[in-house]
Amino acid sequence: MEARRDVFQAIADPTRRAIIGMIAKEPVNVNTIAEQFEVSRQAVSLHLKILSECGLLNIKQSGRERLCEAKLEKLNEVHEWVEQYHKLWKGRLNALKQFVEQEEIQAKHMNSDKKEY
């Protein structure tokens, strides 16, 4: 039994990310995609199969051509996962910034108190 593929598997590979980038704006012919990479056509076909299984592209037959069309909605899963950590780190960095600013205010206050003596 084959393991279910997910969108994280799809974007884990730089070639697949490049393919997503190629087809994001408009459908692209399979041959055109294959010509862009220095790997075998069979390797590109495997990448396309994985992207299809992950729900990130459809391959449509259009006459003699096979066109790859992006389905980028699935990337929302990645965005939501990354966003939780973005919020976490943004909160931590803001807290650090506030701490540093408080330290600077206290240091200025202490220095001005010393000058009065």
Beta strands, then each sheet from edge to edge (+ up, - down):
strand 1: 28-29
strand 2: 57-62
strand 3: 65-70
sheet 1: 1+ 3- 2+
end
